[in-house]
Amino acid sequence: MNICAIAGRLARNGVVKGTEKKVLMFTVETRSGGEDGDKNERVSFVPCIVFNPSPELERKLVTEGKGLYVELEGRINSSNYEVNGERKFQTEVVVFNRSITIPQN
């Protein structure tokens, strides 16, 4: 089974591509292995996508996204492709619709 749960802050505002079939793209910054600023703390940047996001989610992540704390579930998707003769490898989380939450402080 391919399911992951991620919680963290958005590294920057989200971006929407497409008009009829929209894709909301954003990056979640996750931290583990120590306290804030501790040299043992590891920071990871996880690219995420949501297909056909709700208008409210789209507005929130595009206009107020950077630094916003989110929790989500999704599946890991990996792909290989070629650009100008160079092989590229991409991994992202495809967020399950309606699984993303923005807890209130």
N, CA, C and O of each residue as an XYZ file, in Angstrom:
420
protein
N       0.847     -1.175      0.000
C       0.000      0.000      0.000
C       0.891      1.237      0.000
O       1.893      1.279      0.713
N       0.542      2.220     -0.775
C       1.350      3.429     -0.938
C       0.596      4.615     -0.338
O      -0.122      5.326     -1.042
N       0.767      4.819      0.970
C       0.115      5.931      1.657
C       1.141      6.610      2.556
O       1.896      5.943      3.263
N       1.164      7.937      2.523
C       2.061      8.673      3.409
C       1.272      9.786      4.095
O       0.273     10.272      3.564
N       1.729     10.176      5.263
C       1.146     11.297      6.007
C       2.261     12.306      6.235
O       3.352     11.944      6.676
N       1.988     13.568      5.936
C       3.001     14.614      6.040
C       2.409     15.804      6.782
O       1.245     16.155      6.593
N       3.224     16.414      7.625
C       2.832     17.641      8.312
C       4.023     18.582      8.286
O       5.161     18.172      8.519
N       3.750     19.845      8.002
C       4.818     20.827      7.971
C       4.315     22.157      7.450
O       3.113     22.362      7.278
N       5.245     23.049      7.202
C       4.893     24.391      6.721
C       5.212     24.523      5.237
O       6.174     23.933      4.745
N       4.399     25.300      4.529
C       4.652     25.534      3.121
C       5.907     26.384      2.962
O       6.063     27.405      3.632
N       6.795     25.960      2.076
C       8.056     26.658      1.844
C       7.832     27.960      1.079
O       8.599     28.912      1.225
N       6.781     27.996      0.267
C       6.427     29.195     -0.516
C       4.961     29.062     -0.889
O       4.357     28.012     -0.670
N       4.383     30.115     -1.451
C       2.983     30.061     -1.881
C       2.801     28.994     -2.951
O       3.705     28.732     -3.744
N       1.619     28.383     -2.962
C       1.300     27.393     -3.977
C       1.129     28.041     -5.344
O       0.981     29.257     -5.460
N       1.153     27.197     -6.380
C       0.994     27.643     -7.761
C      -0.057     26.753     -8.414
O      -0.062     25.538     -8.215
N      -0.953     27.366     -9.198
C      -1.983     26.612     -9.911
C      -1.651     26.614    -11.392
O      -1.315     27.649    -11.968
N      -1.749     25.437    -11.999
C      -1.581     25.316    -13.448
C      -2.868     24.752    -14.013
O      -3.522     23.919    -13.385
N      -3.231     25.213    -15.211
C      -4.435     24.749    -15.870
C      -5.624     25.629    -15.538
O      -5.596     26.407    -14.585
N      -6.670     25.492    -16.342
C      -7.886     26.275    -16.111
C      -9.089     25.364    -15.888
O      -9.805     25.518    -14.899
N      -9.318     24.415    -16.799
C     -10.439     23.494    -16.610
C     -10.066     22.368    -15.661
O     -10.809     22.061    -14.729
N      -8.920     21.758    -15.897
C      -8.399     20.718    -15.010
C      -7.211     21.326    -14.278
O      -6.097     21.361    -14.801
N      -7.455     21.796    -13.082
C      -6.421     22.506    -12.329
C      -5.542     21.548    -11.541
O      -5.977     20.485    -11.099
N      -4.288     21.962    -11.382
C      -3.325     21.252    -10.543
C      -2.706     22.292     -9.621
O      -2.103     23.261    -10.083
N      -2.858     22.088     -8.319
C      -2.270     22.964     -7.309
C      -0.960     22.328     -6.855
O      -0.947     21.196     -6.371
N       0.147     23.064     -7.013
C       1.462     22.552     -6.653
C       2.036     23.381     -5.508
O       1.947     24.609     -5.510
N       2.622     22.698     -4.539
C       3.231     23.381     -3.405
C       4.293     22.481     -2.794
O       4.351     21.288     -3.091
N       5.132     23.057     -1.940
C       6.209     22.314     -1.288
C       6.055     22.444      0.222
O       5.912     23.545      0.754
N       6.086     21.293      0.906
C       5.984     21.272      2.361
C       7.376     21.046      2.954
O       8.099     20.135      2.553
N       7.730     21.891      3.910
C       8.999     21.782      4.622
C       8.746     20.975      5.885
O       7.958     21.380      6.740
N       9.418     19.829      6.004
C       9.264     18.998      7.196
C      10.575     18.993      7.972
O      11.652     19.125      7.390
N      10.477     18.843      9.275
C      11.660     18.834     10.142
C      11.604     17.611     11.040
O      10.539     17.210     11.510
N      12.789     17.020     11.271
C      12.860     15.864     12.160
C      14.262     15.754     12.753
O      15.213     16.338     12.232
N      14.380     15.010     13.834
C      15.681     14.699     14.400
C      16.278     15.719     15.338
O      17.490     15.687     15.549
N      15.517     16.614     15.909
C      16.079     17.561     16.855
C      15.170     18.747     17.060
O      14.129     18.870     16.413
N      15.567     19.608     17.954
C      14.807     20.824     18.230
C      15.098     21.870     17.160
O      16.070     21.744     16.414
N      14.260     22.901     17.082
C      14.444     23.986     16.116
C      15.861     24.540     16.191
O      16.295     24.983     17.255
N      16.581     24.523     15.086
C      17.920     25.079     15.044
C      19.013     24.130     15.522
O      20.197     24.437     15.378
N      18.642     22.992     16.085
C      19.615     22.003     16.549
C      20.390     21.467     15.338
O      19.807     21.270     14.272
N      21.699     21.231     15.495
C      22.494     20.772     14.357
C      22.102     19.362     13.913
O      22.442     18.955     12.802
N      21.394     18.610     14.759
C      20.929     17.277     14.382
C      19.580     17.316     13.651
O      19.115     16.297     13.141
N      18.964     18.492     13.608
C      17.673     18.620     12.940
C      17.850     18.481     11.429
O      18.749     19.079     10.839
N      16.973     17.678     10.813
C      16.998     17.508      9.359
C      15.784     18.201      8.768
O      14.674     18.074      9.285
N      15.993     18.925      7.698
C      14.912     19.613      6.998
C      14.767     18.975      5.623
O      15.747     18.820      4.896
N      13.543     18.608      5.274
C      13.252     18.042      3.954
C      12.193     18.895      3.277
O      11.306     19.441      3.933
N      12.292     19.004      1.971
C      11.313     19.737      1.180
C      10.576     18.726      0.305
O      11.176     18.073     -0.548
N       9.267     18.607      0.529
C       8.465     17.583     -0.140
C       7.518     18.239     -1.140
O       6.593     18.943     -0.735
N       7.734     18.020     -2.454
C       6.823     18.566     -3.446
C       5.491     17.814     -3.408
O       5.461     16.585     -3.337
N       4.389     18.572     -3.458
C       3.049     17.986     -3.381
C       2.170     18.566     -4.484
O       2.370     19.699     -4.923
N       1.186     17.767     -4.928
C       0.221     18.259     -5.902
C      -1.181     17.821     -5.501
O      -1.373     16.754     -4.918
N      -2.155     18.664     -5.823
C      -3.574     18.362     -5.611
C      -4.274     18.586     -6.945
O      -4.173     19.664     -7.531
N      -4.989     17.561     -7.428
C      -5.754     17.712     -8.654
C      -7.127     18.290     -8.325
O      -7.770     17.863     -7.366
N      -7.573     19.262     -9.119
C      -8.877     19.907     -8.962
C      -9.146     20.329     -7.513
O     -10.091     19.842     -6.892
N      -8.321     21.232     -6.973
C      -8.508     21.688     -5.588
C      -9.793     22.497     -5.450
O     -10.282     23.082     -6.417
N     -10.329     22.519     -4.237
C     -11.504     23.356     -3.984
C     -11.082     24.813     -4.125
O      -9.913     25.134     -3.911
N     -12.011     25.705     -4.482
C     -11.663     27.121     -4.609
C     -11.075     27.701     -3.324
O     -10.162     28.526     -3.377
N     -11.593     27.275     -2.167
C     -11.084     27.789     -0.894
C      -9.648     27.339     -0.637
O      -8.810     28.138     -0.219
N      -9.362     26.054     -0.888
C      -7.997     25.552     -0.695
C      -7.039     26.239     -1.660
O      -5.934     26.620     -1.272
N      -7.450     26.398     -2.900
C      -6.627     27.072     -3.893
C      -6.296     28.497     -3.447
O      -5.135     28.907     -3.481
N      -7.305     29.245     -3.033
C      -7.097     30.623     -2.590
C      -6.149     30.676     -1.397
O      -5.217     31.480     -1.372
N      -6.387     29.825     -0.418
C      -5.595     29.841      0.812
C      -4.120     29.544      0.536
O      -3.246     30.262      1.022
N      -3.836     28.492     -0.243
C      -2.447     28.106     -0.475
C      -1.730     29.014     -1.463
O      -0.510     29.163     -1.388
N      -2.466     29.625     -2.387
C      -1.834     30.513     -3.364
C      -1.582     31.904     -2.784
O      -0.546     32.509     -3.059
N      -2.520     32.417     -1.982
C      -2.364     33.789     -1.482
C      -1.740     33.866     -0.092
O      -1.044     34.835      0.215
N      -1.977     32.863      0.754
C      -1.476     32.896      2.132
C      -0.549     31.726      2.437
O      -0.282     31.444      3.605
N      -0.061     31.049      1.423
C       0.628     29.777      1.599
C       1.917     29.778      2.380
O       2.073     28.971      3.296
N       2.841     30.648      2.055
C       4.170     30.572      2.666
C       4.085     30.602      4.190
O       3.522     31.525      4.780
N       4.659     29.566      4.816
C       4.681     29.473      6.276
C       3.447     28.831      6.877
O       3.421     28.578      8.081
N       2.426     28.560      6.081
C       1.181     27.976      6.567
C       1.400     26.516      6.956
O       1.979     25.753      6.183
N       0.945     26.119      8.143
C       1.090     24.745      8.614
C      -0.035     23.899      8.027
O      -1.207     24.260      8.127
N       0.330     22.756      7.408
C      -0.661     21.857      6.811
C      -0.389     20.421      7.229
O       0.739     20.056      7.562
N      -1.434     19.624      7.206
C      -1.344     18.175      7.411
C      -2.062     17.531      6.241
O      -3.132     17.989      5.838
N      -1.478     16.464      5.689
C      -2.092     15.838      4.523
C      -1.743     14.368      4.423
O      -0.805     13.889      5.059
N      -2.513     13.664      3.613
C      -2.242     12.276      3.268
C      -2.224     12.176      1.759
O      -2.929     12.912      1.068
N      -1.417     11.264      1.252
C      -1.351     11.082     -0.185
C      -0.564      9.844     -0.538
O      -0.277      8.997      0.309
N      -0.223      9.759     -1.802
C       0.593      8.634     -2.259
C       1.839      9.184     -2.928
O       1.804     10.244     -3.553
N       2.929      8.466     -2.796
C       4.189      8.888     -3.394
C       4.196      8.469     -4.858
O       3.891      7.324     -5.190
N       4.548      9.407     -5.722
C       4.601      9.159     -7.149
C       6.006      9.497     -7.646
O       6.492     10.604     -7.418
N       6.652      8.565     -8.315
C       7.989      8.791     -8.867
C       7.941      8.621    -10.371
O       7.209      7.778    -10.889
N       8.728      9.428    -11.070
C       8.775      9.307    -12.526
C      10.156      9.688    -13.042
O      10.887     10.453    -12.413
N      10.490      9.139    -14.190
C      11.722      9.461    -14.905
C      11.346     10.128    -16.212
O      10.355      9.760    -16.842
N      12.138     11.111    -16.618
C      11.911     11.748    -17.901
C      13.226     12.327    -18.396
O      14.214     12.374    -17.663
N      13.227     12.766    -19.646
C      14.444     13.289    -20.244
C      14.225     14.717    -20.723
O      13.220     15.020    -21.367
N      15.187     15.602    -20.399
C      15.161     16.993    -20.839
C      16.503     17.301    -21.478
O      17.545     17.203    -20.829
N      16.478     17.671    -22.742
C      17.710     17.996    -23.481
C      18.763     16.899    -23.346
O      19.944     17.190    -23.158
N      18.343     15.657    -23.441
C      19.265     14.528    -23.372
C      19.701     14.153    -21.974
O      20.485     13.218    -21.811
N      19.218     14.851    -20.960
C      19.606     14.563    -19.579
C      18.451     13.868    -18.855
O      17.317     14.348    -18.874
N      18.750     12.733    -18.215
C      17.732     11.990    -17.474
C      17.430     12.702    -16.166
O      18.343     13.115    -15.452
N      16.154     12.845    -15.856
C      15.698     13.476    -14.613
C      14.850     12.476    -13.844
O      14.170     11.636    -14.433
N      14.897     12.576    -12.540
C      14.085     11.734    -11.657
C      13.284     12.659    -10.755
O      13.843     13.581    -10.161
N      11.983     12.425    -10.647
C      11.117     13.299     -9.852
C      10.257     12.458     -8.913
O       9.693     11.437     -9.307
N      10.173     12.903     -7.679
C       9.293     12.275     -6.698
C       8.418     13.362     -6.100
O       8.904     14.441     -5.761
N       7.130     13.078     -5.971
C       6.184     14.037     -5.400
C       5.090     13.267     -4.681
O       4.922     12.064     -4.885
N       4.347     13.973     -3.838
C       3.206     13.376     -3.153
C       1.941     13.861     -3.844
O       1.700     15.064     -3.945
N       1.139     12.918     -4.316
C      -0.165     13.241     -4.885
C      -1.151     13.190     -3.725
O      -1.468     12.118     -3.208
N      -1.628     14.361     -3.326
C      -2.474     14.488     -2.134
C      -3.862     13.939     -2.417
O      -4.465     14.245     -3.445
N      -4.368     13.120     -1.487
C      -5.738     12.625     -1.609
C      -6.687     13.803     -1.473
O      -6.546     14.621     -0.564
N      -7.651     13.887     -2.373
C      -8.635     14.976     -2.305
C      -9.297     14.990     -0.941
O      -9.664     13.945     -0.403
N      -9.442     16.158     -0.400
C     -10.109     16.413      0.874
C      -9.328     15.915      2.098
O      -9.861     15.932      3.207
N      -8.076     15.473      1.916
C      -7.307     15.010      3.077
C      -6.463     16.118      3.681
O      -5.979     15.972      4.803
N      -6.274     17.221      2.971
C      -5.413     18.285      3.471
C      -6.170     19.139      4.479
O      -7.282     19.597      4.213
N      -5.558     19.347      5.633
C      -6.173     20.179      6.658
C      -5.203     21.279      7.073
O      -3.985     21.118      7.010
N      -5.771     22.388      7.493
C      -5.002     23.529      7.980
C      -5.479     23.795      9.403
O      -6.432     24.545      9.616
N      -4.796     23.165     10.391
C      -5.241     23.347     11.786
C      -5.177     24.809     12.220
O      -4.283     25.557     11.824
N      -6.137     25.188     13.032
C      -6.146     26.545     13.593
C      -5.215     26.576     14.790
O      -5.191     25.635     15.584
N      -4.457     27.639     14.926
C      -3.499     27.763     16.044
C      -4.212     27.912     17.351
O      -3.570     28.029     18.395
